[in-house]
Amino acid sequence: MNKLPLKTRVQILSMLVEGSSMRSISRVTGVSINTVTKLLVDAGEACAAYHDEAVRNVKASKVQCDEIWSFCYAKAKNVTTAKAAPEGAGDVWTWTALDSESKLIVAYEVGDRSADTAIEFMDDLRDRLANRVQLTTDGHKAYLEAVEGAFGADVDYAMLVKLYGEPTGQRGHERKYSPAECTGARKVRIEGDPDPALVSTSHVERQNLTMRMGMRRFTRLTNGFSKKLENHLHMLSLYFVHYNFCRVHKAVRMSPAMAAGVSSTLCDVEWIVSLIDARAPKPGPRGPYQKRTTRP
């Protein structure tokens, strides 16, 4: 089986996590778009399996959660009129849980913004934590039932409810693609005894910006959005493992995985390639063709 050189695979994966589009990677590296896609699928599967196994028993004290919007193939309002829209087309929400101190992405979930997705997300987060934490989310109501079902009373939980409004004197067309202005916020205790001074979602919201900068699929007002939900999931799996294990975070001066005690060394993209190779099927024995014999 033909295999790309290590240098080329490292270059492709590095460009993917730095925000390059798949077709631009194809042009720069001189490989076909199908080859780039195949490597993304292999990397996504390997990274998803590694994250699921390695990010366990995380000793965190403050965890922040948030959701970030994107879409696959077409926005939800356009799916009904889109031609040959695949399964999974429409709005896609990525839920993330960030350890505020180490900056580790402890858990993530991809789906809609419903209560069912929130429950799956919180159940996964609970299974990855080693101790009681102070948890902060935004005011999305789906969190209420999800946190209660996952943690019960074993959490210090508060919501940061932000209030939005239109800025005065700016109601023209230039405001069309700008978000509403945050006019205030309320800290609401939900469970346990959360410290009001630590109720914040600033770190996870900053991580949302890093995601938009690091993945072309999240860039607004372009045609770089995901066309298939499966590839969207694979890119997220690759991004989170690279972010957790291969990038030095300036706030902690090491990788988030090292800061959280999940990893003892700083990894690189060649290490991600090794994860892919470790999952590849072993080649069978090669030799001259032997004719099968029949019983007399």
Residue pairs with C-beta under 8 A, 6 or more apart in sequence:
1 283
4 12
4 31
4 35
4 39
6 270
6 273
8 29
8 31
9 39
9 273
9 276
10 269
10 270
10 273
11 28
11 29
12 25
12 29
12 31
12 36
12 39
13 39
13 43
13 238
13 242
13 269
13 272
13 273
14 269
15 24
15 25
15 28
15 29
16 22
16 25
16 40
16 43
16 235
16 238
17 214
17 215
17 238
17 239
17 242
17 243
17 269
18 214
19 213
19 214
19 215
19 216
19 219
20 28
20 216
21 216
21 224
22 33
22 36
22 37
22 40
22 216
23 33
25 36
26 32
26 33
26 35
26 36
29 36
37 231
39 276
40 231
40 234
40 235
40 238
41 230
41 231
41 234
42 276
42 279
42 280
43 234
43 237
43 238
43 272
43 275
43 276
44 231
44 233
44 234
44 235
44 236
44 237
44 238
45 234
45 237
45 279
46 272
46 275
46 276
46 278
46 279
47 237
47 238
47 240
47 241
47 242
47 272
47 275
48 233
48 234
48 237
49 279
50 241
50 275
51 237
51 240
51 241
51 244
54 257
54 262
54 263
55 104
55 105
55 106
55 107
55 128
55 244
55 257
55 262
56 127
56 128
57 128
57 129
57 130
58 99
58 104
58 106
58 128
58 129
58 130
58 260
58 261
58 262
59 130
59 131
59 260
59 261
60 99
60 100
60 101
60 102
60 104
60 106
60 129
60 131
60 133
60 260
61 100
61 101
61 131
61 133
61 134
62 99
62 100
62 101
62 133
62 134
62 136
62 198
63 97
63 98
63 99
63 100
63 106
63 125
63 129
63 133
63 134
63 135
63 136
64 97
64 98
64 100
64 135
64 136
64 137
64 200
64 201
64 202
64 203
64 204
65 95
65 96
65 97
65 98
65 121
65 125
65 135
65 136
65 137
65 138
65 143
65 201
65 204
66 95
66 96
66 137
66 138
66 201
66 204
66 205
66 207
66 208
67 93
67 94
67 95
67 96
67 113
67 138
67 140
68 93
68 94
68 96
68 208
68 211
68 212
68 218
69 91
69 92
69 93
70 91
70 92
70 93
70 94
70 217
70 218
70 225
70 226
70 232
71 90
71 91
71 92
71 225
71 226
72 86
72 88
72 89
72 90
72 92
72 225
72 226
72 227
72 228
72 229
72 232
73 79
73 82
73 85
73 86
73 88
73 89
73 90
73 225
73 226
73 227
73 228
74 82
74 85
74 89
74 90
75 90
75 91
76 90
76 91
79 85
79 89
79 90
82 89
86 227
86 228
86 229
87 229
88 228
88 229
88 230
89 229
91 112
91 113
92 110
92 111
92 112
92 226
92 229
92 232
93 110
93 111
93 112
93 113
93 117
94 108
94 109
94 110
94 211
94 236
95 108
95 109
95 110
95 111
95 117
95 118
95 121
96 105
96 107
96 108
96 204
96 207
96 208
96 211
97 105
97 106
97 107
97 108
97 121
97 125
97 204
98 104
98 105
98 106
98 203
98 204
98 207
99 106
99 256
99 260
100 198
100 200
100 203
100 204
101 252
101 259
102 252
102 256
102 259
102 260
103 203
103 207
103 249
103 251
103 252
103 256
103 259
104 244
104 256
104 257
104 259
104 260
104 262
105 207
105 240
105 243
105 244
105 256
106 125
106 128
106 129
107 121
107 124
107 125
107 128
108 121
108 236
108 240
109 117
109 120
109 121
109 124
110 232
110 233
110 236
111 117
111 120
113 140
113 142
114 142
115 142
115 145
115 146
117 142
118 140
118 142
118 143
118 145
118 146
119 145
119 146
119 149
119 150
121 146
122 143
122 146
122 147
122 149
122 150
122 151
123 146
123 149
123 150
125 150
126 150
126 151
132 154
132 155
132 156
133 155
133 156
134 155
134 156
134 157
134 158
134 192
134 194
134 195
134 198
135 147
135 151
135 155
135 156
135 157
135 158
135 194
136 157
136 158
136 159
136 160
136 194
136 198
136 199
136 200
136 201
137 143
137 147
137 157
137 159
137 160
137 201
138 159
138 160
138 161
138 162
138 201
139 159
139 160
139 161
139 162
139 188
143 159
144 190
147 155
147 157
147 190
147 191
148 191
151 157
151 191
153 191
153 192
155 191
155 192
156 191
156 192
156 193
156 194
156 195
157 189
157 190
157 191
157 192
157 194
158 187
158 188
158 189
158 190
158 194
158 196
158 199
159 187
159 188
159 190
160 185
160 186
160 187
160 188
160 199
160 200
160 201
161 185
161 186
161 187
161 188
162 182
162 184
162 185
163 182
163 183
163 184
163 185
163 186
164 180
164 181
164 182
164 183
165 180
165 181
165 183
166 175
166 180
166 181
167 175
167 181
177 220
177 221
187 196
187 199
189 196
210 243
211 218
211 239
212 218
212 219
212 220
214 239
214 243
215 235
215 236
215 239
216 222
216 224
217 224
217 225
217 226
217 232
217 235
219 225
226 232
226 235
238 272
241 272
242 269
242 272
243 256
244 255
244 256
244 257
244 262
245 255
245 257
245 263
245 266
245 267
245 271
246 255
246 266
246 267
246 268
246 269
246 271
246 272
247 255
247 256
248 254
248 255
248 266
249 255
249 256
249 259
252 258
252 259
254 266
255 263
255 266
255 267
257 263
257 267
258 264
258 265
258 266
